[in-house]
Amino acid sequence: MTSLLTGVFCAVFAVVVDAVTDVLTMWLAILIAFVSGFTGSLFAQLVLKRKT
């Protein structure tokens, strides 16, 4: 369930980032992917009221 919520969060995050910016450097894209995964995981843990 955590993985599913993280995946959904990251997908929505990616759509928002794509809508906001069209030109990203490789390092900025990597940073955004990291932030997306990190915050997605925190979101899933918060929703499930679980700590890992």
PyMOL Python script that loads the backbone (N, CA, C, O; Angstrom):
from pymol import cmd

cmd.read_pdbstr("""\
ATOM      1  N   MET A   1       0.822  -1.195   0.000  1.00  0.00           N
ATOM      2  CA  MET A   1       0.000   0.000   0.000  1.00  0.00           C
ATOM      3  C   MET A   1       0.870   1.264   0.000  1.00  0.00           C
ATOM      4  O   MET A   1       0.561   2.234  -0.692  1.00  0.00           O
ATOM      5  N   THR A   2       1.952   1.247   0.776  1.00  0.00           N
ATOM      6  CA  THR A   2       2.863   2.393   0.817  1.00  0.00           C
ATOM      7  C   THR A   2       3.440   2.665  -0.561  1.00  0.00           C
ATOM      8  O   THR A   2       3.514   3.818  -0.987  1.00  0.00           O
ATOM      9  N   SER A   3       3.845   1.619  -1.257  1.00  0.00           N
ATOM     10  CA  SER A   3       4.427   1.788  -2.594  1.00  0.00           C
ATOM     11  C   SER A   3       3.409   2.362  -3.567  1.00  0.00           C
ATOM     12  O   SER A   3       3.754   3.200  -4.401  1.00  0.00           O
ATOM     13  N   LEU A   4       2.181   1.929  -3.472  1.00  0.00           N
ATOM     14  CA  LEU A   4       1.131   2.439  -4.346  1.00  0.00           C
ATOM     15  C   LEU A   4       0.906   3.933  -4.108  1.00  0.00           C
ATOM     16  O   LEU A   4       0.828   4.709  -5.060  1.00  0.00           O
ATOM     17  N   LEU A   5       0.801   4.334  -2.850  1.00  0.00           N
ATOM     18  CA  LEU A   5       0.606   5.749  -2.528  1.00  0.00           C
ATOM     19  C   LEU A   5       1.803   6.594  -2.970  1.00  0.00           C
ATOM     20  O   LEU A   5       1.631   7.705  -3.471  1.00  0.00           O
ATOM     21  N   THR A   6       3.014   6.066  -2.783  1.00  0.00           N
ATOM     22  CA  THR A   6       4.209   6.789  -3.209  1.00  0.00           C
ATOM     23  C   THR A   6       4.209   6.959  -4.719  1.00  0.00           C
ATOM     24  O   THR A   6       4.521   8.036  -5.226  1.00  0.00           O
ATOM     25  N   GLY A   7       3.859   5.897  -5.437  1.00  0.00           N
ATOM     26  CA  GLY A   7       3.810   5.971  -6.896  1.00  0.00           C
ATOM     27  C   GLY A   7       2.796   6.992  -7.388  1.00  0.00           C
ATOM     28  O   GLY A   7       3.081   7.755  -8.311  1.00  0.00           O
ATOM     29  N   VAL A   8       1.627   7.012  -6.785  1.00  0.00           N
ATOM     30  CA  VAL A   8       0.592   7.976  -7.175  1.00  0.00           C
ATOM     31  C   VAL A   8       1.062   9.401  -6.889  1.00  0.00           C
ATOM     32  O   VAL A   8       0.895  10.295  -7.719  1.00  0.00           O
ATOM     33  N   PHE A   9       1.644   9.604  -5.721  1.00  0.00           N
ATOM     34  CA  PHE A   9       2.149  10.929  -5.360  1.00  0.00           C
ATOM     35  C   PHE A   9       3.211  11.387  -6.351  1.00  0.00           C
ATOM     36  O   PHE A   9       3.183  12.531  -6.804  1.00  0.00           O
ATOM     37  N   CYS A  10       4.142  10.508  -6.690  1.00  0.00           N
ATOM     38  CA  CYS A  10       5.216  10.866  -7.614  1.00  0.00           C
ATOM     39  C   CYS A  10       4.673  11.163  -9.008  1.00  0.00           C
ATOM     40  O   CYS A  10       5.164  12.069  -9.682  1.00  0.00           O
ATOM     41  N   ALA A  11       3.671  10.414  -9.444  1.00  0.00           N
ATOM     42  CA  ALA A  11       3.073  10.653 -10.758  1.00  0.00           C
ATOM     43  C   ALA A  11       2.424  12.037 -10.808  1.00  0.00           C
ATOM     44  O   ALA A  11       2.606  12.775 -11.776  1.00  0.00           O
ATOM     45  N   VAL A  12       1.678  12.381  -9.777  1.00  0.00           N
ATOM     46  CA  VAL A  12       1.042  13.705  -9.722  1.00  0.00           C
ATOM     47  C   VAL A  12       2.102  14.794  -9.653  1.00  0.00           C
ATOM     48  O   VAL A  12       1.989  15.823 -10.319  1.00  0.00           O
ATOM     49  N   PHE A  13       3.125  14.565  -8.852  1.00  0.00           N
ATOM     50  CA  PHE A  13       4.222  15.521  -8.711  1.00  0.00           C
ATOM     51  C   PHE A  13       4.905  15.743 -10.060  1.00  0.00           C
ATOM     52  O   PHE A  13       5.220  16.878 -10.417  1.00  0.00           O
ATOM     53  N   ALA A  14       5.133  14.672 -10.803  1.00  0.00           N
ATOM     54  CA  ALA A  14       5.792  14.776 -12.110  1.00  0.00           C
ATOM     55  C   ALA A  14       4.947  15.578 -13.091  1.00  0.00           C
ATOM     56  O   ALA A  14       5.483  16.366 -13.871  1.00  0.00           O
ATOM     57  N   VAL A  15       3.631  15.385 -13.059  1.00  0.00           N
ATOM     58  CA  VAL A  15       2.746  16.143 -13.944  1.00  0.00           C
ATOM     59  C   VAL A  15       2.808  17.630 -13.602  1.00  0.00           C
ATOM     60  O   VAL A  15       2.851  18.471 -14.499  1.00  0.00           O
ATOM     61  N   VAL A  16       2.814  17.952 -12.329  1.00  0.00           N
ATOM     62  CA  VAL A  16       2.892  19.354 -11.904  1.00  0.00           C
ATOM     63  C   VAL A  16       4.218  19.968 -12.337  1.00  0.00           C
ATOM     64  O   VAL A  16       4.246  21.078 -12.869  1.00  0.00           O
ATOM     65  N   VAL A  17       5.312  19.253 -12.114  1.00  0.00           N
ATOM     66  CA  VAL A  17       6.629  19.771 -12.502  1.00  0.00           C
ATOM     67  C   VAL A  17       6.694  19.955 -14.016  1.00  0.00           C
ATOM     68  O   VAL A  17       7.232  20.953 -14.496  1.00  0.00           O
ATOM     69  N   ASP A  18       6.153  19.004 -14.765  1.00  0.00           N
ATOM     70  CA  ASP A  18       6.162  19.113 -16.221  1.00  0.00           C
ATOM     71  C   ASP A  18       5.363  20.320 -16.684  1.00  0.00           C
ATOM     72  O   ASP A  18       5.749  20.987 -17.644  1.00  0.00           O
ATOM     73  N   ALA A  19       4.265  20.605 -16.021  1.00  0.00           N
ATOM     74  CA  ALA A  19       3.438  21.754 -16.394  1.00  0.00           C
ATOM     75  C   ALA A  19       4.141  23.071 -16.075  1.00  0.00           C
ATOM     76  O   ALA A  19       3.961  24.063 -16.782  1.00  0.00           O
ATOM     77  N   VAL A  20       4.936  23.078 -15.014  1.00  0.00           N
ATOM     78  CA  VAL A  20       5.590  24.316 -14.582  1.00  0.00           C
ATOM     79  C   VAL A  20       6.847  24.605 -15.387  1.00  0.00           C
ATOM     80  O   VAL A  20       7.103  25.755 -15.742  1.00  0.00           O
ATOM     81  N   THR A  21       7.625  23.589 -15.677  1.00  0.00           N
ATOM     82  CA  THR A  21       8.895  23.793 -16.376  1.00  0.00           C
ATOM     83  C   THR A  21       9.001  22.862 -17.569  1.00  0.00           C
ATOM     84  O   THR A  21       8.612  21.696 -17.495  1.00  0.00           O
ATOM     85  N   ASP A  22       9.525  23.377 -18.658  1.00  0.00           N
ATOM     86  CA  ASP A  22       9.745  22.557 -19.844  1.00  0.00           C
ATOM     87  C   ASP A  22      11.220  22.236 -20.037  1.00  0.00           C
ATOM     88  O   ASP A  22      11.559  21.202 -20.613  1.00  0.00           O
ATOM     89  N   VAL A  23      12.087  23.098 -19.567  1.00  0.00           N
ATOM     90  CA  VAL A  23      13.523  22.911 -19.782  1.00  0.00           C
ATOM     91  C   VAL A  23      14.198  22.702 -18.435  1.00  0.00           C
ATOM     92  O   VAL A  23      14.262  23.613 -17.609  1.00  0.00           O
ATOM     93  N   LEU A  24      14.692  21.507 -18.228  1.00  0.00           N
ATOM     94  CA  LEU A  24      15.396  21.187 -16.989  1.00  0.00           C
ATOM     95  C   LEU A  24      16.782  20.654 -17.306  1.00  0.00           C
ATOM     96  O   LEU A  24      16.964  19.900 -18.262  1.00  0.00           O
ATOM     97  N   THR A  25      17.752  21.047 -16.502  1.00  0.00           N
ATOM     98  CA  THR A  25      19.059  20.427 -16.634  1.00  0.00           C
ATOM     99  C   THR A  25      18.978  19.033 -16.024  1.00  0.00           C
ATOM    100  O   THR A  25      18.056  18.734 -15.266  1.00  0.00           O
ATOM    101  N   MET A  26      19.939  18.188 -16.355  1.00  0.00           N
ATOM    102  CA  MET A  26      19.920  16.816 -15.855  1.00  0.00           C
ATOM    103  C   MET A  26      19.979  16.788 -14.331  1.00  0.00           C
ATOM    104  O   MET A  26      19.258  16.012 -13.704  1.00  0.00           O
ATOM    105  N   TRP A  27      20.821  17.617 -13.725  1.00  0.00           N
ATOM    106  CA  TRP A  27      20.954  17.613 -12.262  1.00  0.00           C
ATOM    107  C   TRP A  27      19.688  18.111 -11.590  1.00  0.00           C
ATOM    108  O   TRP A  27      19.323  17.621 -10.522  1.00  0.00           O
ATOM    109  N   LEU A  28      19.017  19.070 -12.193  1.00  0.00           N
ATOM    110  CA  LEU A  28      17.769  19.562 -11.632  1.00  0.00           C
ATOM    111  C   LEU A  28      16.683  18.493 -11.725  1.00  0.00           C
ATOM    112  O   LEU A  28      15.879  18.338 -10.806  1.00  0.00           O
ATOM    113  N   ALA A  29      16.662  17.758 -12.835  1.00  0.00           N
ATOM    114  CA  ALA A  29      15.696  16.669 -12.987  1.00  0.00           C
ATOM    115  C   ALA A  29      15.950  15.573 -11.953  1.00  0.00           C
ATOM    116  O   ALA A  29      15.004  15.019 -11.392  1.00  0.00           O
ATOM    117  N   ILE A  30      17.212  15.261 -11.699  1.00  0.00           N
ATOM    118  CA  ILE A  30      17.564  14.258 -10.679  1.00  0.00           C
ATOM    119  C   ILE A  30      17.141  14.747  -9.303  1.00  0.00           C
ATOM    120  O   ILE A  30      16.600  13.974  -8.512  1.00  0.00           O
ATOM    121  N   LEU A  31      17.379  16.003  -9.012  1.00  0.00           N
ATOM    122  CA  LEU A  31      16.988  16.575  -7.716  1.00  0.00           C
ATOM    123  C   LEU A  31      15.474  16.533  -7.541  1.00  0.00           C
ATOM    124  O   LEU A  31      14.979  16.190  -6.468  1.00  0.00           O
ATOM    125  N   ILE A  32      14.749  16.878  -8.580  1.00  0.00           N
ATOM    126  CA  ILE A  32      13.289  16.854  -8.503  1.00  0.00           C
ATOM    127  C   ILE A  32      12.787  15.429  -8.302  1.00  0.00           C
ATOM    128  O   ILE A  32      11.843  15.206  -7.543  1.00  0.00           O
ATOM    129  N   ALA A  33      13.407  14.467  -8.974  1.00  0.00           N
ATOM    130  CA  ALA A  33      13.020  13.063  -8.794  1.00  0.00           C
ATOM    131  C   ALA A  33      13.267  12.617  -7.358  1.00  0.00           C
ATOM    132  O   ALA A  33      12.443  11.907  -6.782  1.00  0.00           O
ATOM    133  N   PHE A  34      14.392  13.025  -6.775  1.00  0.00           N
ATOM    134  CA  PHE A  34      14.691  12.676  -5.387  1.00  0.00           C
ATOM    135  C   PHE A  34      13.665  13.286  -4.439  1.00  0.00           C
ATOM    136  O   PHE A  34      13.138  12.606  -3.559  1.00  0.00           O
ATOM    137  N   VAL A  35      13.386  14.577  -4.629  1.00  0.00           N
ATOM    138  CA  VAL A  35      12.413  15.255  -3.771  1.00  0.00           C
ATOM    139  C   VAL A  35      11.041  14.597  -3.909  1.00  0.00           C
ATOM    140  O   VAL A  35      10.327  14.427  -2.921  1.00  0.00           O
ATOM    141  N   SER A  36      10.681  14.231  -5.125  1.00  0.00           N
ATOM    142  CA  SER A  36       9.400  13.580  -5.364  1.00  0.00           C
ATOM    143  C   SER A  36       9.306  12.250  -4.622  1.00  0.00           C
ATOM    144  O   SER A  36       8.307  11.977  -3.957  1.00  0.00           O
ATOM    145  N   GLY A  37      10.332  11.433  -4.733  1.00  0.00           N
ATOM    146  CA  GLY A  37      10.329  10.146  -4.043  1.00  0.00           C
ATOM    147  C   GLY A  37      10.333  10.302  -2.528  1.00  0.00           C
ATOM    148  O   GLY A  37       9.619   9.595  -1.817  1.00  0.00           O
ATOM    149  N   PHE A  38      11.143  11.231  -2.047  1.00  0.00           N
ATOM    150  CA  PHE A  38      11.250  11.458  -0.613  1.00  0.00           C
ATOM    151  C   PHE A  38       9.930  11.940  -0.024  1.00  0.00           C
ATOM    152  O   PHE A  38       9.445  11.399   0.969  1.00  0.00           O
ATOM    153  N   THR A  39       9.356  12.968  -0.651  1.00  0.00           N
ATOM    154  CA  THR A  39       8.095  13.495  -0.132  1.00  0.00           C
ATOM    155  C   THR A  39       6.941  12.517  -0.357  1.00  0.00           C
ATOM    156  O   THR A  39       5.998  12.473   0.433  1.00  0.00           O
ATOM    157  N   GLY A  40       7.017  11.743  -1.426  1.00  0.00           N
ATOM    158  CA  GLY A  40       5.996  10.721  -1.663  1.00  0.00           C
ATOM    159  C   GLY A  40       6.004   9.659  -0.585  1.00  0.00           C
ATOM    160  O   GLY A  40       4.953   9.202  -0.135  1.00  0.00           O
ATOM    161  N   SER A  41       7.191   9.275  -0.179  1.00  0.00           N
ATOM    162  CA  SER A  41       7.314   8.289   0.885  1.00  0.00           C
ATOM    163  C   SER A  41       6.792   8.845   2.208  1.00  0.00           C
ATOM    164  O   SER A  41       6.089   8.152   2.943  1.00  0.00           O
ATOM    165  N   LEU A  42       7.134  10.086   2.506  1.00  0.00           N
ATOM    166  CA  LEU A  42       6.627  10.717   3.729  1.00  0.00           C
ATOM    167  C   LEU A  42       5.108  10.828   3.694  1.00  0.00           C
ATOM    168  O   LEU A  42       4.439  10.599   4.702  1.00  0.00           O
ATOM    169  N   PHE A  43       4.569  11.180   2.531  1.00  0.00           N
ATOM    170  CA  PHE A  43       3.123  11.278   2.358  1.00  0.00           C
ATOM    171  C   PHE A  43       2.451   9.934   2.624  1.00  0.00           C
ATOM    172  O   PHE A  43       1.449   9.865   3.335  1.00  0.00           O
ATOM    173  N   ALA A  44       3.004   8.876   2.055  1.00  0.00           N
ATOM    174  CA  ALA A  44       2.425   7.542   2.236  1.00  0.00           C
ATOM    175  C   ALA A  44       2.480   7.121   3.704  1.00  0.00           C
ATOM    176  O   ALA A  44       1.519   6.549   4.217  1.00  0.00           O
ATOM    177  N   GLN A  45       3.594   7.398   4.384  1.00  0.00           N
ATOM    178  CA  GLN A  45       3.707   7.052   5.794  1.00  0.00           C
ATOM    179  C   GLN A  45       2.695   7.833   6.620  1.00  0.00           C
ATOM    180  O   GLN A  45       2.092   7.290   7.546  1.00  0.00           O
ATOM    181  N   LEU A  46       2.508   9.111   6.286  1.00  0.00           N
ATOM    182  CA  LEU A  46       1.552   9.951   7.006  1.00  0.00           C
ATOM    183  C   LEU A  46       0.138   9.427   6.811  1.00  0.00           C
ATOM    184  O   LEU A  46      -0.638   9.342   7.763  1.00  0.00           O
ATOM    185  N   VAL A  47      -0.191   9.078   5.577  1.00  0.00           N
ATOM    186  CA  VAL A  47      -1.530   8.573   5.296  1.00  0.00           C
ATOM    187  C   VAL A  47      -1.795   7.252   6.023  1.00  0.00           C
ATOM    188  O   VAL A  47      -2.891   7.019   6.533  1.00  0.00           O
ATOM    189  N   LEU A  48      -0.799   6.417   6.057  1.00  0.00           N
ATOM    190  CA  LEU A  48      -0.971   5.107   6.687  1.00  0.00           C
ATOM    191  C   LEU A  48      -0.689   5.124   8.186  1.00  0.00           C
ATOM    192  O   LEU A  48      -0.858   4.109   8.862  1.00  0.00           O
ATOM    193  N   LYS A  49      -0.257   6.277   8.709  1.00  0.00           N
ATOM    194  CA  LYS A  49       0.046   6.421  10.142  1.00  0.00           C
ATOM    195  C   LYS A  49       1.055   5.361  10.602  1.00  0.00           C
ATOM    196  O   LYS A  49       0.887   4.721  11.640  1.00  0.00           O
ATOM    197  N   ARG A  50       2.097   5.202   9.799  1.00  0.00           N
ATOM    198  CA  ARG A  50       3.106   4.174  10.053  1.00  0.00           C
ATOM    199  C   ARG A  50       4.490   4.769   9.964  1.00  0.00           C
ATOM    200  O   ARG A  50       4.732   5.635   9.124  1.00  0.00           O
ATOM    201  N   LYS A  51       5.387   4.337  10.790  1.00  0.00           N
ATOM    202  CA  LYS A  51       6.792   4.731  10.692  1.00  0.00           C
ATOM    203  C   LYS A  51       7.602   3.528  10.276  1.00  0.00           C
ATOM    204  O   LYS A  51       7.316   2.394  10.662  1.00  0.00           O
ATOM    205  N   THR A  52       8.651   3.806   9.457  1.00  0.00           N
ATOM    206  CA  THR A  52       9.540   2.713   9.052  1.00  0.00           C
ATOM    207  C   THR A  52      10.882   2.883   9.689  1.00  0.00           C
ATOM    208  O   THR A  52      11.776   2.064   9.473  1.00  0.00           O
TER     209      THR A  52
END
""", "prot")
cmd.dss("prot")
cmd.show_as("cartoon", "prot")
cmd.util.cbc("prot")
cmd.orient("prot")
